[in-house]
Every structure is written in structure tokens, then in C-alpha cells.
Amino acid sequence: MTALEKESFQQSRSSQGTGKPFHRRHRVEDAKCIPLRHLSGLFAVRRREGMENSAFRIYHSPNVVNLCIDAYDGEKQCGRLWNQYTGEPLCFSTLFEALEGMEALYDGLEYPFASTRPRSFLEDGGSRAEYERDIQDGKRSELRVVEPFQSVVSHRGRNATFIIRVQYRQHSSWQGEIVWVDGSLRKCFGSVLDLLRLIDSAMERCTAENRAAPDCNRW
């Protein structure tokens, strides 16, 4: 039995005899989109509009990133990429720059562990080999948490916000889930290309021209 289960069991026992069932309640702030307190590896995030039907969860994970899109012209997405280890966002002008930053983060964390390694014509090429060499030479330091998880997921982009959790790096690609915060929707992806398609489809529905359209929050 986990610590959370023990706590729930003890509190439910304490409520017996009073005739009142035990319910766990979360305080919801008066905001459009907020993260609630950390509970057993989960953050509940709710929207102000239609709060009862749009609640969803963000799983706490050391490699979760917050992709904030601030500008979108139909081809390029500009914005900021937040994680727990830099303190400052990685600004990008294309999604490919954001993906490179995410790959470097996963290599530094060694999580998720990559099932394959990039090949190179260089003698000891590869992003992971370069990272390990920089660690040994003192050019880089081990990653340490400098920003709380709750703070990372609270940032918002001007056009859209996506919380991305990569669970596996298999078949030379990524597998995981993405949460479109503005649409209160969650989707799983089986590859990096699948991830890009999901982001692009969400951005097409939320451009300035069709933001008021009925299907703006549909994925």
C-alpha cells in the first residue's frame, strides 16, 4: 500500500461514524488555467470555463517540458520552452530548435533512456558522447532542479501552451503524451512526426483569424 493509499484509508476511517463520506477536495483559484497542488505525482489543471467537464491531469515527471507558443505564421512557431533545470526558458524560432533542446535535456537526464544511439562518421560523435565528455572536462555540470514543477507548468504562451511528457525513446523517435492546455485535451503520440502533427493541427485551429470559431478547441 502506497503512502497516498494509507493516508486515504486513515482519513476514510476517521470519517466513519460521523455519517459523512470522505472526499478529497482541491482549492481552485479564480484563473483561466491553473495547476493545483502536487498529489502523488499528479497535478490537476482546470479551466475556468466549463470547469466540471474540462479537468485533466498533468503527470509529474522529471522530463516534462512546457512548450509555450507566442507567435505562429502558418509555417513557423516561435516561443519558449520551459523545464525544471535551466531557470530560464529556451527561446526558439522553429519547432525543430525546441525539439533539439528537448533531446539535449533527455540526454542530460538519461531519461527516457534512448534505445538507439545516433551514428556518426566522427570517431566518437553523438550528442550523448559530447555531453559526457563535457561533464568530465568540467564544461558542463550535472542537471539540478532549479525551478519547481508547479512553476514550470504554470507558464502560458500567447497563442497556445502544450505540456509534453516523453515516456519512451524507442525506434529512434519519441513516444509519450501531449496536453493542449488551451483546449483542455490530451493526446498520445507514437513518434516525433506524430507530435509535430498534433501541435500543428492545434495551432491551425487557434490562429488569430479563427480563434472565435466553434471548433477552436477541438483537436
ROZAKE-107003 format. One record per residue: residue in one letter; x, y, z of N, C-alpha, C in turn. Coordinates in steps of 0.02 Angstrom, whole numbers, plus 50000, padded with zeros to 5 digits. Atoms other than C-alpha are relative to their C-alpha. Layout:
<nodes>
+------+-------+-------+-------+-------+-------+-------+-------+-------+-------+
| resn |   n.u |   n.v |   n.w |  ca.u |  ca.v |  ca.w |   c.u |   c.v |   c.w |
+------+-------+-------+-------+-------+-------+-------+-------+-------+-------+
|    A |     X |     Y |     Z |     X |     Y |     Z |     X |     Y |     Z |
...
+------+-------+-------+-------+-------+-------+-------+-------+-------+-------+
</nodes>
This chain:
<nodes>
+------+-------+-------+-------+-------+-------+-------+-------+-------+-------+
| resn |   n.u |   n.v |   n.w |  ca.u |  ca.v |  ca.w |   c.u |   c.v |   c.w |
+------+-------+-------+-------+-------+-------+-------+-------+-------+-------+
|    M | 50043 | 49940 | 50000 | 50000 | 50000 | 50000 | 50045 | 50062 | 50000 |
|    T | 49960 | 49940 | 50005 | 50071 | 50169 | 49949 | 49982 | 50049 | 50055 |
|    A | 50012 | 49950 | 49948 | 50083 | 50320 | 50063 | 49934 | 50036 | 49988 |
|    L | 50064 | 49967 | 50014 | 49937 | 50402 | 49973 | 49941 | 49956 | 50019 |
|    E | 50054 | 50046 | 49983 | 49829 | 50247 | 49994 | 49991 | 49995 | 50075 |
|    K | 50004 | 50002 | 49927 | 49872 | 50238 | 50179 | 49966 | 50063 | 50027 |
|    E | 50030 | 49937 | 49977 | 49827 | 50422 | 50201 | 49925 | 50000 | 49987 |
|    S | 50071 | 50001 | 50017 | 49661 | 50399 | 50111 | 49962 | 49952 | 50045 |
|    F | 50033 | 50051 | 49958 | 49622 | 50242 | 50213 | 49991 | 50026 | 50070 |
|    Q | 50005 | 49974 | 49932 | 49661 | 50328 | 50378 | 49947 | 50055 | 50005 |
|    Q | 50049 | 49946 | 49998 | 49557 | 50481 | 50335 | 49929 | 49974 | 49991 |
|    S | 50066 | 50028 | 50009 | 49413 | 50375 | 50275 | 49976 | 49966 | 50064 |
|    R | 50019 | 50031 | 49937 | 49417 | 50278 | 50439 | 49981 | 50053 | 50051 |
|    S | 50016 | 49948 | 49951 | 49417 | 50440 | 50537 | 49932 | 50030 | 49987 |
|    S | 50066 | 49972 | 50016 | 49259 | 50493 | 50445 | 49944 | 49952 | 50015 |
|    Q | 50051 | 50048 | 49985 | 49168 | 50333 | 50490 | 49968 | 50016 | 50068 |
|    G | 50036 | 49986 | 49938 | 49037 | 50351 | 50624 | 49970 | 50070 | 50001 |
|    T | 50028 | 49932 | 50003 | 49001 | 50532 | 50575 | 49945 | 50004 | 49949 |
|    G | 50052 | 50000 | 50051 | 48888 | 50483 | 50431 | 50019 | 50042 | 49940 |
|    K | 49978 | 49959 | 50056 | 48990 | 50593 | 50313 | 50055 | 49964 | 49962 |
|    P | 49948 | 50033 | 50040 | 49087 | 50512 | 50171 | 50061 | 50045 | 49992 |
|    F | 49938 | 49962 | 50007 | 49266 | 50564 | 50148 | 50009 | 50019 | 49926 |
|    H | 49987 | 49976 | 50068 | 49301 | 50670 | 49995 | 50064 | 50042 | 50002 |
|    R | 49940 | 49958 | 50006 | 49467 | 50744 | 49942 | 49983 | 50059 | 49957 |
|    R | 50018 | 49939 | 50037 | 49444 | 50923 | 49888 | 50063 | 50039 | 49983 |
|    H | 49946 | 49957 | 50021 | 49558 | 51039 | 49793 | 49974 | 50071 | 49995 |
|    R | 50019 | 49930 | 50005 | 49553 | 51227 | 49804 | 50014 | 50023 | 49929 |
|    V | 49993 | 49976 | 50069 | 49526 | 51303 | 49631 | 50002 | 50076 | 50000 |
|    E | 49992 | 49928 | 50002 | 49590 | 51479 | 49605 | 49957 | 50029 | 49945 |
|    D | 50039 | 49965 | 50050 | 49495 | 51608 | 49505 | 50047 | 50021 | 49943 |
|    A | 49955 | 49987 | 50056 | 49604 | 51595 | 49350 | 49977 | 49959 | 49940 |
|    K | 50021 | 50034 | 50061 | 49584 | 51540 | 49170 | 50028 | 49930 | 49998 |
|    C | 49969 | 50066 | 50004 | 49706 | 51396 | 49184 | 50054 | 49996 | 50053 |
|    I | 49954 | 50001 | 49944 | 49798 | 51348 | 49343 | 50018 | 49929 | 50018 |
|    P | 49983 | 50066 | 49973 | 49893 | 51200 | 49414 | 49984 | 49998 | 50074 |
|    L | 50013 | 50009 | 49929 | 49836 | 51135 | 49582 | 50059 | 49965 | 50033 |
|    R | 49942 | 50025 | 49964 | 49946 | 51062 | 49716 | 50018 | 49929 | 49978 |
|    H | 49973 | 50065 | 50018 | 50054 | 50910 | 49687 | 49971 | 49947 | 50045 |
|    L | 50030 | 50053 | 49961 | 49969 | 50749 | 49741 | 50018 | 49934 | 49968 |
|    S | 49981 | 50066 | 50023 | 50052 | 50580 | 49718 | 50021 | 50000 | 49927 |
|    G | 49974 | 49999 | 50068 | 50141 | 50630 | 49559 | 49952 | 50030 | 49949 |
|    L | 50048 | 49973 | 50047 | 49989 | 50717 | 49483 | 49988 | 50074 | 50014 |
|    F | 50023 | 49931 | 49994 | 49945 | 50898 | 49451 | 49934 | 50005 | 49964 |
|    A | 50065 | 49990 | 50033 | 49762 | 50934 | 49416 | 49998 | 50071 | 49973 |
|    V | 50004 | 49934 | 50032 | 49737 | 51078 | 49295 | 49929 | 50009 | 49976 |
|    R | 50070 | 49988 | 50018 | 49567 | 51156 | 49269 | 49994 | 50067 | 49964 |
|    R | 50017 | 49938 | 50033 | 49497 | 51288 | 49154 | 49941 | 50032 | 50036 |
|    R | 50054 | 49964 | 49966 | 49382 | 51421 | 49220 | 49933 | 49986 | 49966 |
|    E | 50061 | 50012 | 50036 | 49254 | 51394 | 49082 | 49986 | 49925 | 49998 |
|    G | 50018 | 50071 | 50002 | 49162 | 51228 | 49096 | 50045 | 49958 | 50043 |
|    M | 49950 | 50031 | 49957 | 49269 | 51178 | 49242 | 49983 | 49927 | 50015 |
|    E | 50018 | 50068 | 49981 | 49171 | 51021 | 49282 | 50018 | 49950 | 49946 |
|    N | 49990 | 50047 | 50055 | 49196 | 50945 | 49110 | 50069 | 50004 | 49969 |
|    S | 49936 | 49990 | 50033 | 49370 | 51007 | 49067 | 50059 | 49987 | 50045 |
|    A | 49944 | 50014 | 49955 | 49475 | 50949 | 49214 | 50043 | 49945 | 49970 |
|    F | 49955 | 50052 | 50023 | 49628 | 50848 | 49167 | 50061 | 50001 | 50044 |
|    R | 49942 | 50007 | 49956 | 49789 | 50792 | 49247 | 50065 | 50004 | 49960 |
|    I | 49933 | 49999 | 50027 | 49971 | 50825 | 49212 | 50043 | 49958 | 50046 |
|    Y | 49960 | 50046 | 49960 | 50083 | 50685 | 49271 | 50068 | 50031 | 50015 |
|    H | 49935 | 49974 | 49979 | 50233 | 50739 | 49371 | 50055 | 49954 | 49975 |
|    S | 49944 | 50039 | 50027 | 50391 | 50682 | 49283 | 50060 | 50046 | 49995 |
|    P | 49942 | 49957 | 50003 | 50570 | 50746 | 49286 | 50014 | 50030 | 49932 |
|    N | 49985 | 49977 | 50068 | 50573 | 50769 | 49097 | 49941 | 50037 | 49968 |
|    V | 50056 | 49963 | 50028 | 50408 | 50862 | 49075 | 50023 | 50069 | 49978 |
|    V | 49983 | 49933 | 50025 | 50426 | 51019 | 48969 | 49935 | 50036 | 49984 |
|    N | 50056 | 49957 | 50015 | 50309 | 51164 | 48942 | 50017 | 50039 | 49937 |
|    L | 49989 | 49968 | 50065 | 50301 | 51221 | 48760 | 49951 | 50058 | 49992 |
|    C | 50042 | 49940 | 50005 | 50235 | 51400 | 48752 | 50009 | 50031 | 49931 |
|    I | 49998 | 49971 | 50066 | 50192 | 51461 | 48577 | 49977 | 50072 | 50005 |
|    D | 50015 | 49929 | 49996 | 50198 | 51651 | 48566 | 49983 | 50030 | 49933 |
|    A | 50014 | 49973 | 50067 | 50188 | 51676 | 48377 | 49996 | 49941 | 49951 |
|    Y | 50010 | 50053 | 50050 | 50128 | 51571 | 48231 | 49977 | 50033 | 49936 |
|    D | 50017 | 49969 | 50064 | 50125 | 51622 | 48048 | 49978 | 49949 | 49948 |
|    G | 50021 | 50052 | 50046 | 50064 | 51459 | 47972 | 50056 | 49952 | 49981 |
|    E | 49943 | 50042 | 50017 | 50239 | 51390 | 47948 | 50047 | 49991 | 50060 |
|    K | 49953 | 50002 | 49945 | 50349 | 51434 | 48097 | 49963 | 50016 | 50065 |
|    Q | 50026 | 49988 | 49933 | 50309 | 51427 | 48282 | 50056 | 50028 | 50043 |
|    C | 49951 | 49969 | 49957 | 50405 | 51545 | 48395 | 49974 | 50001 | 50071 |
|    G | 50022 | 50000 | 49931 | 50402 | 51536 | 48582 | 50055 | 49983 | 50048 |
|    R | 49954 | 50016 | 49945 | 50483 | 51473 | 48742 | 49989 | 49929 | 50023 |
|    L | 50002 | 50068 | 49975 | 50524 | 51301 | 48809 | 50025 | 50001 | 50072 |
|    W | 49983 | 49999 | 49928 | 50522 | 51281 | 48999 | 50011 | 49929 | 50025 |
|    N | 49990 | 50062 | 49963 | 50593 | 51141 | 49106 | 50025 | 50017 | 50070 |
|    Q | 49984 | 49989 | 49929 | 50645 | 51119 | 49287 | 50074 | 50014 | 50013 |
|    Y | 49927 | 50003 | 49987 | 50834 | 51128 | 49261 | 50038 | 50062 | 49975 |
|    T | 49963 | 49943 | 50027 | 50876 | 51293 | 49175 | 49983 | 50065 | 50035 |
|    G | 50020 | 49937 | 49968 | 50779 | 51428 | 49268 | 49978 | 50052 | 49950 |
|    E | 50019 | 49955 | 50053 | 50764 | 51523 | 49105 | 49975 | 49959 | 49941 |
|    P | 50026 | 50039 | 50056 | 50666 | 51469 | 48952 | 50048 | 49998 | 49941 |
|    L | 49964 | 50004 | 50063 | 50744 | 51411 | 48790 | 49955 | 50032 | 49947 |
|    C | 50038 | 49966 | 50052 | 50683 | 51533 | 48658 | 50015 | 49967 | 49933 |
|    F | 49991 | 50032 | 50064 | 50655 | 51456 | 48488 | 49959 | 50036 | 49947 |
|    S | 50035 | 49969 | 50057 | 50604 | 51519 | 48316 | 49968 | 49949 | 49955 |
|    T | 50032 | 50055 | 50035 | 50556 | 51349 | 48246 | 49991 | 49943 | 50049 |
|    L | 50010 | 50058 | 49957 | 50490 | 51189 | 48323 | 50060 | 49954 | 50000 |
|    F | 49942 | 50043 | 50002 | 50647 | 51100 | 48267 | 50052 | 50021 | 50052 |
|    E | 49955 | 49977 | 49947 | 50750 | 51209 | 48385 | 49975 | 49977 | 50068 |
|    A | 50028 | 50024 | 49937 | 50631 | 51163 | 48525 | 50013 | 49925 | 50009 |
|    L | 49988 | 50072 | 49997 | 50649 | 50978 | 48483 | 50072 | 49985 | 50016 |
|    E | 49929 | 50009 | 49984 | 50839 | 50992 | 48487 | 50013 | 50014 | 50074 |
|    G | 49992 | 49985 | 49929 | 50828 | 51072 | 48659 | 49971 | 49945 | 50044 |
|    M | 50030 | 50055 | 49962 | 50713 | 50933 | 48720 | 50044 | 49938 | 49997 |
|    E | 49956 | 50058 | 50007 | 50830 | 50798 | 48652 | 50062 | 50008 | 50044 |
|    A | 49941 | 49987 | 49958 | 50978 | 50880 | 48741 | 49981 | 49991 | 50074 |
|    L | 50022 | 50009 | 49931 | 50877 | 50882 | 48903 | 49995 | 49926 | 50017 |
|    Y | 50008 | 50071 | 49987 | 50834 | 50697 | 48889 | 50068 | 49964 | 50003 |
|    D | 49933 | 50029 | 49998 | 51015 | 50654 | 48852 | 50034 | 50017 | 50066 |
|    G | 49970 | 49981 | 49936 | 51070 | 50752 | 49005 | 49971 | 49963 | 50059 |
|    L | 50033 | 50036 | 49945 | 50943 | 50667 | 49116 | 50009 | 49924 | 49994 |
|    E | 50001 | 50071 | 50016 | 50968 | 50498 | 49033 | 49931 | 49970 | 50013 |
|    Y | 50069 | 50021 | 49990 | 50779 | 50488 | 49044 | 49954 | 50041 | 49955 |
|    P | 50000 | 50072 | 50010 | 50693 | 50422 | 48949 | 50064 | 49976 | 49966 |
|    F | 49939 | 50026 | 50029 | 50839 | 50313 | 48903 | 49988 | 49983 | 49926 |
|    A | 50007 | 50012 | 50072 | 50866 | 50306 | 48715 | 50019 | 49928 | 49984 |
|    S | 49987 | 50069 | 50018 | 50854 | 50131 | 48643 | 50052 | 49995 | 49944 |
|    T | 49949 | 49999 | 50052 | 50970 | 50182 | 48500 | 50044 | 50061 | 50009 |
|    R | 49954 | 49944 | 49997 | 51119 | 50297 | 48483 | 50011 | 50027 | 49929 |
|    P | 49988 | 49973 | 50067 | 51150 | 50417 | 48339 | 50068 | 49979 | 49973 |
|    R | 49937 | 50019 | 50032 | 51283 | 50360 | 48217 | 50032 | 50061 | 49968 |
|    S | 49963 | 49943 | 50029 | 51417 | 50475 | 48152 | 50063 | 49974 | 49968 |
|    F | 49936 | 50016 | 50032 | 51567 | 50470 | 48037 | 50059 | 50023 | 50043 |
|    L | 49947 | 49979 | 49955 | 51664 | 50556 | 48176 | 50019 | 49942 | 50046 |
|    E | 49975 | 50055 | 49960 | 51768 | 50446 | 48291 | 49957 | 49986 | 50061 |
|    D | 50042 | 50009 | 49940 | 51663 | 50475 | 48447 | 49943 | 50050 | 50000 |
|    G | 50053 | 49951 | 50007 | 51520 | 50579 | 48384 | 49938 | 49979 | 50039 |
|    G | 50062 | 50015 | 49965 | 51347 | 50585 | 48455 | 49989 | 50049 | 50056 |
|    S | 50016 | 49950 | 49950 | 51259 | 50706 | 48569 | 50015 | 49976 | 50071 |
|    R | 49988 | 50026 | 49933 | 51271 | 50592 | 48721 | 50075 | 49996 | 50015 |
|    A | 49928 | 50004 | 49990 | 51458 | 50563 | 48696 | 50029 | 50070 | 50013 |
|    E | 49976 | 49932 | 49990 | 51487 | 50750 | 48682 | 49980 | 50026 | 50070 |
|    Y | 50023 | 49977 | 49934 | 51384 | 50782 | 48839 | 50043 | 49968 | 50055 |
|    E | 49960 | 50034 | 49949 | 51481 | 50651 | 48940 | 50071 | 50028 | 50001 |
|    R | 49933 | 49972 | 50003 | 51646 | 50723 | 48879 | 50002 | 50069 | 50032 |
|    D | 50003 | 49933 | 49969 | 51593 | 50899 | 48930 | 49994 | 49995 | 50076 |
|    I | 50005 | 50010 | 49927 | 51546 | 50834 | 49103 | 50068 | 49984 | 50030 |
|    Q | 49934 | 50018 | 49975 | 51717 | 50756 | 49125 | 50049 | 50058 | 49998 |
|    D | 49955 | 49943 | 50006 | 51805 | 50913 | 49065 | 49979 | 50060 | 50041 |
|    G | 50023 | 49945 | 49959 | 51704 | 51022 | 49181 | 49966 | 50056 | 49962 |
|    K | 50033 | 49948 | 50039 | 51622 | 51119 | 49040 | 49925 | 50002 | 50016 |
|    R | 50071 | 50002 | 49981 | 51450 | 51065 | 49099 | 49995 | 49969 | 50069 |
|    S | 50013 | 50029 | 49935 | 51378 | 51021 | 49267 | 49938 | 49955 | 49996 |
|    E | 50057 | 50044 | 49999 | 51252 | 50887 | 49311 | 49936 | 50042 | 50008 |
|    L | 50063 | 49964 | 49996 | 51072 | 50942 | 49292 | 49971 | 49997 | 50070 |
|    R | 50031 | 49995 | 49935 | 50991 | 51002 | 49452 | 49935 | 50041 | 49994 |
|    V | 50064 | 49965 | 50001 | 50814 | 51059 | 49485 | 50009 | 50070 | 50029 |
|    V | 49994 | 49930 | 49978 | 50812 | 51249 | 49496 | 49932 | 50035 | 49999 |
|    E | 50067 | 49971 | 50002 | 50626 | 51282 | 49464 | 49949 | 49946 | 50017 |
|    P | 50050 | 50050 | 49981 | 50480 | 51190 | 49546 | 49957 | 49979 | 49941 |
|    F | 50042 | 50027 | 50053 | 50372 | 51080 | 49436 | 49937 | 50043 | 49990 |
|    Q | 50061 | 49961 | 50005 | 50218 | 51183 | 49477 | 50012 | 50066 | 49964 |
|    S | 49984 | 49938 | 50034 | 50304 | 51341 | 49418 | 50011 | 49989 | 49925 |
|    V | 49986 | 50015 | 50071 | 50360 | 51259 | 49255 | 49935 | 49994 | 49961 |
|    V | 50062 | 50012 | 50037 | 50185 | 51203 | 49205 | 49951 | 50059 | 50004 |
|    S | 50045 | 49942 | 49994 | 50107 | 51371 | 49253 | 50011 | 50052 | 49947 |
|    H | 49986 | 49951 | 50052 | 50188 | 51469 | 49111 | 49951 | 49990 | 49942 |
|    R | 50048 | 50002 | 50055 | 50073 | 51512 | 48965 | 50027 | 50037 | 49940 |
|    G | 49983 | 49967 | 50062 | 50105 | 51554 | 48784 | 49945 | 50047 | 49977 |
|    R | 50051 | 49953 | 50023 | 50017 | 51698 | 48697 | 49950 | 49967 | 49953 |
|    N | 50044 | 50033 | 50047 | 49945 | 51584 | 48563 | 49976 | 49931 | 50024 |
|    A | 50018 | 50067 | 49978 | 49948 | 51410 | 48639 | 50052 | 49975 | 50049 |
|    T | 49956 | 50030 | 49951 | 50025 | 51305 | 48777 | 49992 | 49924 | 49998 |
|    F | 50001 | 50073 | 50003 | 50073 | 51121 | 48770 | 50046 | 49972 | 50054 |
|    I | 49959 | 50036 | 49951 | 50135 | 51011 | 48912 | 50017 | 49932 | 49970 |
|    I | 49977 | 50061 | 50035 | 50239 | 50869 | 48839 | 50037 | 49955 | 50049 |
|    R | 49965 | 50050 | 49959 | 50291 | 50711 | 48929 | 50020 | 49942 | 49955 |
|    V | 49973 | 50055 | 50040 | 50402 | 50594 | 48830 | 50014 | 49941 | 50047 |
|    Q | 49994 | 50058 | 49956 | 50390 | 50421 | 48908 | 50052 | 49950 | 49975 |
|    Y | 49952 | 50047 | 50029 | 50500 | 50320 | 48788 | 50036 | 50033 | 49942 |
|    R | 49963 | 49980 | 50060 | 50633 | 50349 | 48658 | 50021 | 49935 | 49965 |
|    Q | 49989 | 50063 | 50035 | 50618 | 50194 | 48553 | 49995 | 50011 | 49925 |
|    H | 50002 | 49998 | 50073 | 50643 | 50161 | 48367 | 50025 | 50067 | 49973 |
|    S | 49970 | 49936 | 50019 | 50748 | 50320 | 48354 | 49949 | 50056 | 49997 |
|    S | 50051 | 49948 | 49998 | 50597 | 50426 | 48398 | 49974 | 50006 | 50072 |
|    W | 50028 | 49989 | 49934 | 50488 | 50480 | 48545 | 49929 | 49972 | 50003 |
|    Q | 50069 | 50021 | 49986 | 50330 | 50409 | 48621 | 49979 | 50030 | 50067 |
|    G | 50023 | 49969 | 49938 | 50226 | 50496 | 48753 | 49931 | 50031 | 49992 |
|    E | 50065 | 49967 | 50003 | 50081 | 50614 | 48779 | 50009 | 50075 | 50003 |
|    I | 49999 | 49927 | 50003 | 50044 | 50797 | 48749 | 49932 | 50025 | 50024 |
|    V | 50061 | 49968 | 49975 | 49917 | 50906 | 48839 | 49996 | 50070 | 49970 |
|    W | 50014 | 49933 | 50027 | 49845 | 51054 | 48745 | 49961 | 50037 | 50053 |
|    V | 50029 | 49968 | 49942 | 49810 | 51168 | 48892 | 49940 | 50043 | 49981 |
|    D | 50054 | 49954 | 50020 | 49702 | 51294 | 48799 | 49937 | 49961 | 49980 |
|    G | 50057 | 50040 | 50019 | 49591 | 51157 | 48730 | 49979 | 49949 | 50050 |
|    S | 50014 | 50049 | 49948 | 49595 | 51051 | 48888 | 49995 | 49930 | 49971 |
|    L | 50000 | 50065 | 50034 | 49637 | 50899 | 48782 | 50067 | 49966 | 50008 |
|    R | 49939 | 50041 | 49995 | 49763 | 50758 | 48795 | 50001 | 49951 | 49942 |
|    K | 49990 | 50048 | 50054 | 49833 | 50653 | 48653 | 50066 | 49963 | 50010 |
|    C | 49939 | 50039 | 50000 | 49961 | 50515 | 48642 | 50032 | 50003 | 49930 |
|    F | 49965 | 50000 | 50064 | 50094 | 50515 | 48506 | 50050 | 49943 | 49999 |
|    G | 49956 | 50057 | 50008 | 50198 | 50373 | 48438 | 50066 | 50016 | 49966 |
|    S | 49938 | 49979 | 50032 | 50335 | 50472 | 48352 | 50006 | 50075 | 50003 |
|    V | 49990 | 49928 | 50002 | 50409 | 50645 | 48337 | 49957 | 50032 | 49946 |
|    L | 50043 | 49975 | 50054 | 50317 | 50668 | 48172 | 49928 | 50004 | 50023 |
|    D | 50068 | 49999 | 49972 | 50154 | 50624 | 48259 | 49992 | 50059 | 50048 |
|    L | 50002 | 49943 | 49954 | 50194 | 50753 | 48394 | 49995 | 50066 | 49962 |
|    L | 50002 | 49938 | 50040 | 50227 | 50888 | 48264 | 49932 | 50010 | 49967 |
|    R | 50066 | 49995 | 50031 | 50064 | 50849 | 48176 | 49947 | 50023 | 50049 |
|    L | 50049 | 49980 | 49949 | 49966 | 50866 | 48338 | 50007 | 50075 | 50016 |
|    I | 49989 | 49930 | 49984 | 50046 | 51034 | 48378 | 49976 | 50044 | 49942 |
|    D | 50019 | 49960 | 50058 | 50020 | 51098 | 48201 | 49924 | 50002 | 49991 |
|    S | 50073 | 50000 | 50007 | 49838 | 51044 | 48197 | 49966 | 50044 | 50052 |
|    A | 50028 | 49957 | 49948 | 49805 | 51132 | 48362 | 50011 | 50074 | 49984 |
|    M | 49985 | 49930 | 50016 | 49890 | 51292 | 48303 | 49957 | 50025 | 49943 |
|    E | 50042 | 49980 | 50056 | 49790 | 51294 | 48142 | 49930 | 50019 | 50023 |
|    R | 50067 | 49986 | 49974 | 49630 | 51295 | 48245 | 49998 | 50061 | 50046 |
|    C | 49998 | 49945 | 49951 | 49688 | 51434 | 48360 | 50040 | 50059 | 49975 |
|    T | 49970 | 49939 | 50026 | 49761 | 51565 | 48244 | 49954 | 50059 | 50013 |
|    A | 50039 | 49940 | 49984 | 49703 | 51743 | 48264 | 49938 | 50005 | 49957 |
|    E | 50057 | 49993 | 50045 | 49585 | 51729 | 48114 | 49941 | 49957 | 50021 |
|    N | 50056 | 50045 | 49984 | 49482 | 51581 | 48178 | 49996 | 49983 | 50074 |
|    R | 50002 | 50015 | 49929 | 49503 | 51593 | 48366 | 49928 | 49997 | 50027 |
|    A | 50070 | 50000 | 49977 | 49317 | 51630 | 48386 | 49958 | 49947 | 49966 |
|    A | 50038 | 50051 | 50035 | 49266 | 51483 | 48275 | 49976 | 49948 | 50049 |
|    P | 50026 | 50049 | 49953 | 49161 | 51347 | 48358 | 50047 | 49941 | 50012 |
|    D | 49957 | 50059 | 49992 | 49294 | 51213 | 48328 | 50069 | 50018 | 50022 |
|    C | 49933 | 49977 | 49980 | 49438 | 51313 | 48400 | 50032 | 49954 | 50050 |
|    N | 49973 | 50043 | 49947 | 49458 | 51197 | 48549 | 49990 | 49926 | 49986 |
|    R | 50006 | 50070 | 50018 | 49436 | 51036 | 48453 | 50065 | 49977 | 49968 |
|    W | 49937 | 50027 | 50026 | 49585 | 50925 | 48412 | 49984 | 49946 | 49950 |
+------+-------+-------+-------+-------+-------+-------+-------+-------+-------+
</nodes>
